[in-house]
Amino acid sequence: MNFSTTLVSVGIAVAAMTIVTLSVSAGIRRSPSNATYRATKENVLFVVSTRRWQRVLIRTVGITAIALGAIIALASSTPPPSPTMGVAGIATVVGGILFVLLARGMHRLRLEVTPDTIWSFPMVAAPREIPLAEITALAPHITSNYGGILGKTGSKTRFYATGIMLGYPQLIEHFRQYRPDLPIPEASRPLQER
């Protein structure tokens, strides 16, 4: 493998990542931002949740990987048997199962916001009630390509939301209205405002 082949491969990967990020950002700016997720708590003003297409895409990739892995694993047992192909098939099935579990966690991931409380529903843990008065700082969600916000109490992160979640602009406006003492980081502004 020579240097130019590696450079072309990396260039294609970076270009694809940039194109996907820009196209999703442009789509988010033009789409409605209100979440349609039903609240499970009382007095909820709005819900911040993942977008349905994200969950469906991840679940579809997972189901496809499970089916493909099963076919590869079965094909490895035909004469002449290939243990390497069998291991690859089983690994693909396991990867597909992880994608399906990720989609399930994304379906559960949300924030239910009341006037004085944020209910955080993480992917796997029990829901947490976070009084708005306990939030001491808002920090940018730097690990997301689309921006976002972290609600902190001291150095502990209490909740997070990414900039492409439905209801995210309402969350930022909620903090501006109910906690004007907390500055909103510039990188956490909703995509609709950029």
Solvent accessible surface area in square Angstrom, and as a share of the most:
residue,aa,sasa,rsa
1,M,196,0.87
2,N,92,0.47
3,F,161,0.67
4,S,65,0.42
5,T,67,0.39
6,T,55,0.32
7,L,106,0.53
8,V,91,0.52
9,S,56,0.36
10,V,82,0.47
11,G,39,0.37
12,I,114,0.58
13,A,62,0.48
14,V,78,0.45
15,A,49,0.38
16,A,50,0.39
17,M,113,0.51
18,T,62,0.36
19,I,115,0.58
20,V,85,0.49
21,T,29,0.17
22,L,116,0.58
23,S,66,0.42
24,V,28,0.16
25,S,10,0.07
26,A,33,0.26
27,G,28,0.27
28,I,6,0.03
29,R,103,0.38
30,R,190,0.69
31,S,36,0.23
32,P,110,0.69
33,S,20,0.13
34,N,95,0.49
35,A,25,0.19
36,T,128,0.74
37,Y,53,0.20
38,R,207,0.76
39,A,45,0.35
40,T,88,0.51
41,K,68,0.29
42,E,148,0.66
43,N,119,0.61
44,V,32,0.18
45,L,93,0.47
46,F,38,0.16
47,V,8,0.05
48,V,0,0.00
49,S,3,0.02
50,T,10,0.06
51,R,17,0.06
52,R,170,0.62
53,W,118,0.42
54,Q,30,0.13
55,R,25,0.09
56,V,56,0.32
57,L,98,0.49
58,I,36,0.18
59,R,87,0.32
60,T,73,0.43
61,V,66,0.38
62,G,0,0.00
63,I,98,0.50
64,T,80,0.46
65,A,21,0.16
66,I,56,0.28
67,A,52,0.40
68,L,93,0.46
69,G,0,0.00
70,A,42,0.33
71,I,111,0.56
72,I,44,0.22
73,A,29,0.23
74,L,129,0.64
75,A,41,0.32
76,S,11,0.07
77,S,80,0.52
78,T,76,0.44
79,P,122,0.77
80,P,121,0.76
81,P,102,0.64
82,S,37,0.24
83,P,110,0.69
84,T,111,0.64
85,M,80,0.36
86,G,11,0.11
87,V,104,0.60
88,A,49,0.38
89,G,0,0.00
90,I,107,0.55
91,A,61,0.47
92,T,40,0.23
93,V,34,0.20
94,V,77,0.44
95,G,26,0.25
96,G,0,0.00
97,I,78,0.40
98,L,109,0.54
99,F,82,0.34
100,V,45,0.26
101,L,98,0.49
102,L,69,0.34
103,A,0,0.00
104,R,175,0.64
105,G,7,0.06
106,M,23,0.10
107,H,83,0.37
108,R,75,0.27
109,L,18,0.09
110,R,17,0.06
111,L,5,0.02
112,E,0,0.00
113,V,0,0.00
114,T,10,0.06
115,P,55,0.34
116,D,96,0.50
117,T,14,0.08
118,I,0,0.00
119,W,52,0.18
120,S,7,0.04
121,F,13,0.05
122,P,22,0.14
123,M,63,0.28
124,V,142,0.82
125,A,48,0.37
126,A,73,0.56
127,P,53,0.33
128,R,100,0.36
129,E,91,0.41
130,I,0,0.00
131,P,48,0.30
132,L,9,0.04
133,A,88,0.68
134,E,73,0.33
135,I,1,0.01
136,T,79,0.46
137,A,41,0.31
138,L,15,0.07
139,A,23,0.18
140,P,42,0.27
141,H,25,0.11
142,I,149,0.76
143,T,117,0.68
144,S,24,0.16
145,N,100,0.52
146,Y,32,0.12
147,G,13,0.12
148,G,0,0.00
149,I,0,0.00
150,L,35,0.17
151,G,0,0.00
152,K,44,0.19
153,T,44,0.26
154,G,55,0.53
155,S,109,0.70
156,K,137,0.58
157,T,60,0.35
158,R,38,0.14
159,F,3,0.01
160,Y,79,0.30
161,A,0,0.00
162,T,27,0.16
163,G,2,0.02
164,I,11,0.06
165,M,7,0.03
166,L,26,0.13
167,G,1,0.01
168,Y,1,0.00
169,P,27,0.17
170,Q,49,0.22
171,L,0,0.00
172,I,0,0.00
173,E,90,0.40
174,H,7,0.03
175,F,0,0.00
176,R,88,0.32
177,Q,120,0.53
178,Y,86,0.33
179,R,37,0.14
180,P,104,0.66
181,D,97,0.50
182,L,13,0.06
183,P,107,0.67
184,I,37,0.19
185,P,27,0.17
186,E,119,0.53
187,A,56,0.44
188,S,0,0.00
189,R,63,0.23
190,P,1,0.01
191,L,4,0.02
192,Q,65,0.29
193,E,79,0.35
194,R,116,0.42
